[in-house]
Amino acid sequence: MKDVEVQIKELELKIKDLEHQIDRLEDKHTEQLDENDIRAVVDQVLNEKDFASPKQVESQVNESHLQLIKWIIGTGISVAAVVVSIYQFI
């Protein structure tokens, strides 16, 4: 009976020691990972992967410019039509 109690005490001490070691390891690893390290890793991963080729990016930019020009011309024509119609009523 005493041997079992001694073994239980030894196991409890080992468990406490292991928990303490785990806590120290967690603290050490959390200190090593700060926000700048994470940003550096994310930037590195994003730089390594090609999400769009330069031609695709240029094509999308050109398409956006064309749409912007169409909207500007359409808005200009609409404003001119409104001004002309208001001028005719006066």
N, C-alpha and C positions, 0 to 999 in steps of 0.2 A: 504494500500500500504506500509506503514511504517512497519507494522507487518511482512509482507512478506520479506522486506529488512533485518529486524532484524533477522528473522529466517534464511535467507540465510547467513548472517554474522556468526551466531552461528554455522550453519552447516559447513561453511568453516573453522572455528576455530577448530571444532571437527575433521574434516578431517585432518587438519594439525597436530593436536595432535596425532591422530591415526597413521599417516605416521611417525611421530617422534618415537612413541612407537615401530612400526614395525622395523624401522631402528636400534633402540637400541637392540631389541630382535635378529635381524639377526646378529649384531655384537657380541653379547654375545654367540650365538650358534656357530659362525664360530671360535671364540677364543677357545671354548671348544674342537672342533674337529681339532686336529692337526694330522700330519702324523703318529706319533707313536700310537695314539689311533686307527686309521684306520688299521694299521698293526696288532695291538693286536686283533682287532675284526676279521680280516680276518684269522689270525692264529688260533684263537679259533674256528671259523666255520670250517676251514679245519681239525683241530684236532678232532672235533666232528663227522665228516663224514668219513666213511671208503670208500675210492675210490677203493682200491684194498686190498684183503686179503694178509696176509704175504705169504701164499702158492703161490698165483698168482705172487707176486713180485719175490719170489725165483725161480719159474718156468721160468719167463721172463729172469732173470739174467742168469740162467743155459743155456737157449737157446741162449742168446747173446754170452756167453763164447764158446759154441759149434761152433757157426758160426765163431767166431774169430779164433778158432783153425783150422777150415777148411780153412779159408783164408790164414793163416800162412803156413799151409802145402802145399796148392796149389801154393802159391807164392814161397816157397822154391823149390818145384819140377820144376816150370817154370824157376827159376833162374839157377838151376842145369842143366836143359836141354839147356839153352842158353849158359852157360859156356862150357859144353861138346861140343856143336856144334861149338862154336868159337875155341875151342882147336883143334878140328878135322881139321878146315880150316888152321890152322897155321902149 
